[in-house]
Amino acid sequence: MDLLGEVLLSIKIEANSCGIFSLGDTWGIAMPSMPASYAHAFCCIDMPFFIQHQGQPPLQLYPGDSALVLHEAPFTVSSAPESPCIDLFEYWDNHNLPVLSQNSRQSAPISGLKLGSGPKEKRMLTLGFVLQAGNSNQLLSALPQVIPLRGSASGLFPWIPSLLDFLVSEQTVAKAGYLATASHLAELVFTSFIRAHALSAPLDSTGWLRGLADQRISRALASIHSNPGANWTSETLAQEAGMSRFTFGRRFTKLVGQSPIEYLINWRMQVAAEEVLAGQLSVARIAEKVGYQSERAFREVFKKRFGLPPLQYAKAQGARMQR
């Protein structure tokens, strides 16, 4: 089983948008705190710039580089770390630009975006994403705030420059079918960031990234992901990993940051939440699918995880998508 592939497929993108900024000499935008379901990518086309979170050293991007920004913390994007920044929300409101939401569908990149003084001859491509259940997705929560992608990521993604050229090309924008193609490509960019980071995860990381790098622990993770409804126990998962129960439990917890059963429950709830939102199965059938013989027990665990019973959760998420 390709565990990383399964992880990437489990991350659902509800909507995305694309914008092209024309840049002058000195500029900066400040992104306020956003819900965890939002993510942004910034692609440097022909002018270096910096991305910075408060209290963190600035990250400089050069032409050909990109960076994915996750989680809720505010940050800035600017021509230099000390450049004055304007609030992006105010800029958006003042220019009456379309707001990214769950129902966003763009027929072309947002153009006419201009920042800075002097001739605005340089460009920056921005991508916005709305992620399904981004605030409760344990796979996303294990990722850092910023994931840089340098050039073609050491050969992992040699097609990235061509892909970005397509997204900003005036010739392709004007042709029929751009919307569908650009939407799929934007999602490909998103998963490419995560794949690149996962394949080069630092040794001191925790969560599924670290477990993925361990041959035995990854076998147990793959078993959980491929069959969450099985009657897994610490002992049977240890057998999948080819380890004693004690050694397996200790190593799994050390690497992944939670016990095998805690991880199993979290993954079951993520699968269950996706099924609830899909609305194709009854709650009883979803409970059975993710390994619960008792619907009542399933409802209790679901409410503990998401704060609402399954049907109320689906209703609340539906109302959020209509905003």
C-alpha positions in Angstrom: 0.0 0.0 0.0 1.2 3.5 -0.9 0.5 5.1 2.5 1.7 8.6 1.4 -0.6 8.3 -1.6 -3.5 7.4 0.6 -2.8 10.3 2.9 -2.7 12.7 0.0 -6.0 11.3 -1.3 -7.6 11.8 2.1 -7.0 15.5 2.0 -10.1 17.0 0.3 -10.0 20.4 -1.3 -13.4 22.0 -1.4 -12.4 25.1 -3.5 -9.4 26.9 -4.8 -8.6 30.2 -6.5 -5.8 31.8 -8.4 -4.5 35.4 -8.5 -1.7 37.2 -10.2 -0.1 40.2 -8.5 1.8 42.8 -10.5 4.6 44.1 -8.2 6.5 47.4 -7.9 9.6 48.3 -6.0 8.5 48.2 -2.4 5.4 46.4 -1.3 3.9 44.2 1.4 0.6 42.5 2.3 -0.4 41.3 5.8 -2.6 38.2 6.0 -4.7 38.2 9.2 -5.5 35.0 11.1 -7.7 32.7 9.0 -9.6 29.5 9.9 -7.4 26.4 9.7 -9.4 25.2 6.7 -7.7 27.9 4.6 -4.3 27.5 3.0 -2.3 29.7 0.6 0.5 29.2 -1.8 2.8 31.9 -3.1 4.9 31.4 -6.2 7.8 33.6 -7.1 7.9 34.2 -10.8 10.4 37.0 -11.4 10.9 39.0 -8.2 12.3 37.7 -4.9 10.1 38.2 -1.8 9.8 37.2 1.8 7.2 35.3 3.9 7.3 35.9 7.6 5.3 34.8 10.7 5.6 36.9 13.9 8.6 35.8 15.9 10.0 33.7 13.1 12.9 34.4 10.7 11.8 35.5 7.3 11.7 33.0 4.4 13.1 34.4 1.2 11.8 33.0 -2.1 13.6 33.4 -5.4 12.3 33.1 -9.0 11.1 29.5 -9.4 10.5 29.0 -5.7 7.1 28.6 -4.0 5.8 28.2 -0.5 2.6 26.7 1.0 1.3 28.5 4.2 -0.9 26.5 6.5 -2.7 26.8 9.9 -4.2 29.9 11.5 -1.4 32.2 12.4 -1.2 35.7 10.6 1.8 36.3 8.3 3.2 38.8 5.9 4.4 38.6 2.3 6.7 41.5 1.2 9.5 42.7 -0.9 11.7 43.0 2.1 11.3 42.0 5.8 10.9 45.6 6.9 8.6 46.7 4.1 5.3 48.4 5.2 2.3 46.0 4.7 -1.3 46.7 3.9 -4.1 44.5 5.2 -5.1 42.0 2.5 -8.7 42.0 3.6 -9.0 45.8 3.3 -7.3 45.6 -0.1 -9.8 42.9 -1.2 -12.8 44.9 0.0 -11.6 48.2 -1.5 -11.2 46.5 -4.9 -14.4 44.6 -4.7 -12.7 41.3 -5.4 -14.3 37.8 -5.2 -14.0 36.1 -1.8 -12.7 32.6 -1.6 -15.3 30.3 0.0 -16.4 26.7 -0.2 -18.4 27.4 -3.3 -15.8 29.4 -5.2 -15.3 28.7 -8.9 -13.2 31.0 -10.9 -13.3 31.1 -14.7 -9.9 32.8 -14.8 -7.2 34.0 -12.4 -8.0 37.2 -10.5 -6.1 39.9 -12.4 -5.5 43.6 -11.9 -3.9 43.0 -8.5 -1.2 45.6 -8.0 1.2 46.3 -5.2 4.1 48.6 -4.5 5.5 51.8 -6.0 7.0 52.5 -9.4 6.5 50.4 -12.5 4.7 47.2 -11.7 6.6 44.8 -14.0 7.2 41.8 -11.8 4.7 39.1 -11.0 3.7 36.8 -8.1 1.2 33.9 -8.4 -1.0 33.2 -5.4 -3.2 30.2 -4.9 -5.9 29.9 -2.2 -7.4 26.6 -0.9 -10.4 25.7 1.2 -9.8 22.3 2.9 -12.4 20.0 4.2 -12.3 19.8 8.0 -8.9 21.5 8.0 -9.2 22.3 11.7 -9.7 18.6 12.7 -7.5 16.8 10.1 -4.7 15.1 12.0 -2.8 14.7 8.8 -2.7 18.4 8.1 -2.1 19.3 11.8 1.3 17.4 11.6 2.6 19.8 8.9 4.6 22.9 9.7 3.3 26.5 9.1 5.3 27.0 6.0 6.4 24.4 3.4 8.9 25.8 0.9 9.4 24.2 -2.6 12.7 25.3 -4.1 12.7 25.3 -7.8 11.7 21.9 -9.0 12.2 20.4 -5.5 15.5 18.7 -6.3 14.1 17.0 -9.3 11.0 15.6 -7.6 8.7 17.8 -9.6 10.4 19.0 -12.7 7.0 19.9 -14.2 6.2 22.5 -11.6 7.6 25.5 -13.6 5.6 24.5 -16.7 2.5 24.0 -14.5 2.8 27.5 -13.0 3.5 29.0 -16.5 0.1 27.5 -17.6 -1.7 29.0 -14.7 -0.5 32.5 -15.4 -0.4 32.4 -19.2 -2.8 34.8 -20.9 -3.1 32.5 -23.9 -4.3 29.5 -21.8 -6.7 31.6 -19.7 -8.6 32.8 -22.8 -9.3 29.3 -24.0 -12.3 27.1 -23.2 -11.8 24.5 -20.4 -9.3 26.7 -18.4 -11.5 26.5 -15.2 -11.5 22.7 -14.9 -7.9 22.3 -15.9 -6.6 25.1 -13.6 -8.6 23.7 -10.7 -7.0 20.3 -11.0 -3.6 21.7 -11.4 -4.0 23.9 -8.3 -4.8 20.8 -6.3 -1.8 19.1 -7.8 0.4 21.9 -6.6 -1.1 21.6 -3.1 -0.4 17.9 -2.8 3.1 18.3 -4.3 4.0 20.6 -1.4 3.0 18.0 1.1 4.6 15.1 -0.8 7.9 17.0 -1.1 7.8 17.7 2.7 6.9 14.2 3.6 9.8 12.7 1.5 12.3 15.0 3.3 10.7 15.1 6.8 13.3 16.0 9.5 14.3 13.3 11.9 12.9 15.3 14.9 9.4 15.5 13.4 6.4 13.6 14.9 3.1 12.4 13.6 2.4 10.3 10.5 5.4 11.9 8.7 7.8 10.3 11.1 5.9 7.1 11.2 5.9 7.0 7.5 9.7 6.9 7.5 9.9 3.9 9.8 9.5 0.7 7.8 7.7 -1.3 10.6 5.6 1.5 12.0 4.5 2.4 8.4 3.2 -1.1 8.0 0.9 -0.6 10.9 -0.2 2.8 9.7 -0.9 1.4 6.3 -3.1 -1.3 7.9 -5.1 1.3 9.8 -5.5 3.5 6.7 -6.5 0.7 4.4 -9.0 -1.0 6.7 -10.1 1.4 9.6 -13.1 -0.8 10.3 -11.1 -3.9 11.2 -11.0 -5.1 14.8 -7.6 -3.6 15.5 -5.9 -3.9 18.9 -2.5 -2.9 20.0 -1.5 -6.6 19.7 -2.8 -7.1 16.2 -1.2 -3.9 15.0 2.1 -5.0 16.5 1.8 -8.2 14.6 1.3 -6.2 11.4 4.5 -4.3 12.2 6.4 -7.5 13.1 7.2 -6.3 16.7 6.3 -7.2 20.2 3.3 -5.4 21.7 5.4 -3.5 24.2 8.1 -2.4 21.8 5.6 -1.5 19.1 3.5 0.6 21.4 6.5 2.5 22.8 8.0 3.1 19.3 4.7 4.1 17.7 4.0 6.6 20.4 7.5 8.0 20.3 7.4 8.5 16.5 3.8 9.4 15.8 3.1 11.3 19.0 0.1 9.3 20.1 -0.7 5.7 20.9 -1.7 3.3 18.2 -5.3 3.2 19.5 -5.5 7.0 19.7 -4.3 7.2 16.1 -6.8 4.5 15.0 -9.7 6.4 16.6 -8.7 9.7 15.1 -8.4 8.1 11.6 -11.8 6.4 12.0 -13.4 9.7 13.0 -11.9 11.4 9.9 -13.2 8.7 7.6 -16.6 8.9 9.4 -16.7 12.7 9.0 -16.2 12.4 5.3 -18.9 9.8 5.0 -21.3 11.9 7.1 -20.7 14.9 4.8 -21.1 12.7 1.7 -24.6 11.8 3.0 -24.8 8.5 1.1 -24.9 6.2 4.2 -26.9 6.1 7.4 -25.2 6.8 10.7 -25.5 3.1 11.6 -23.8 2.0 8.4 -21.0 4.6 8.9 -20.5 3.4 12.4 -20.2 -0.2 11.2 -17.8 0.8 8.4 -15.4 2.4 10.8 -15.4 -0.5 13.3 -18.2 0.3 15.8 -20.7 -2.4 16.5 -22.7 0.0 18.7 -24.1 3.1 17.0 -24.5 4.8 20.4 -20.8 4.3 21.1 -19.9 5.7 17.7 -22.1 8.8 18.2 -20.4 9.5 21.6 -16.9 9.3 20.1 -17.9 11.4 17.1 -19.4 14.1 19.3 -16.3 14.1 21.5 -14.1 14.6 18.5 -16.2 17.2 16.5 -18.3 18.8 19.2 -21.6 17.8 17.5 -23.5 14.5 16.8 -23.1 13.3 13.2 -26.2 14.7 11.6 -25.8 18.1 13.4 -22.2 18.1 12.2 -23.3 17.6 8.6 -25.9 20.4 8.9 -23.4 22.8 10.4 -20.9 22.1 7.7 -23.5 22.5 5.1 -24.5 25.9 6.4 -20.8 26.9 6.5 -20.5 26.0 2.8 -23.4 28.2 1.9 -21.8 31.4 3.4 
